[in-house]
Amino acid sequence: MKDPRIALVVAAALLLGGCAGMDQTQQDTAKGAAVGAAAGAVLGAVLGDSREDTATGAAIGAVGGAIAGNVWSKRMQRQKEQMEAATEGTGVTVTQTTDNQLKLDIPSDVSFDTGRYEIKPELRPILDQFATTLQENPDAQVSIVGHTDSTGTDAINNPLSVNRAASTRDYLAARGVASNRISIDGRGSREPIASNANAEGRALNRRVEIFVREPQVAAY
């Protein structure tokens, strides 16, 4: 191939295709690296065009992009395993996202009663363990997003979702996690994951999502 950008994007695609024999964590990490490599290759090639050296620019971009895309660390994997053990059987799901964040999805039967933002007793031991893992990974940053079902108006749901995220943040801060590591957001009823036409779906939509990420690493 004459265009190195095409060659490097194809290489990233081949890397994705080679993930079949890996376990889930390895697959997710490899996918992050491949996506980063492809994006970095294009950016590097553009930079190379201005230097009349497209091949060199694309190669540099691919390497830098792969580094930027592969940010799932051993600490994050250990934290994921600890939270999986702490939440087993509770209904809380613990996953690695496609952009290499740790995600805790906490449904309403664990987190908050309908129309309320006070943390339920069932959630406290989970957050206690989570706070411990955050103290063991002091560089990690946390984002907490609250959600509601579609019952009620936006004037009610939007602040309710923010208050749920804020209650979660405050609980973690009271257990030694610096509040400046935690950002919060509320999405109201705008991002349902199930139908709001029945009680079961509405219960799933009333939830809190917690994301943990490692600090961004400069790619170049």
Order of alpha helices (4+ residues) and beta strands (2+ residues): alpha-alpha-alpha-alpha-beta-beta-alpha-beta-alpha-beta-alpha-beta
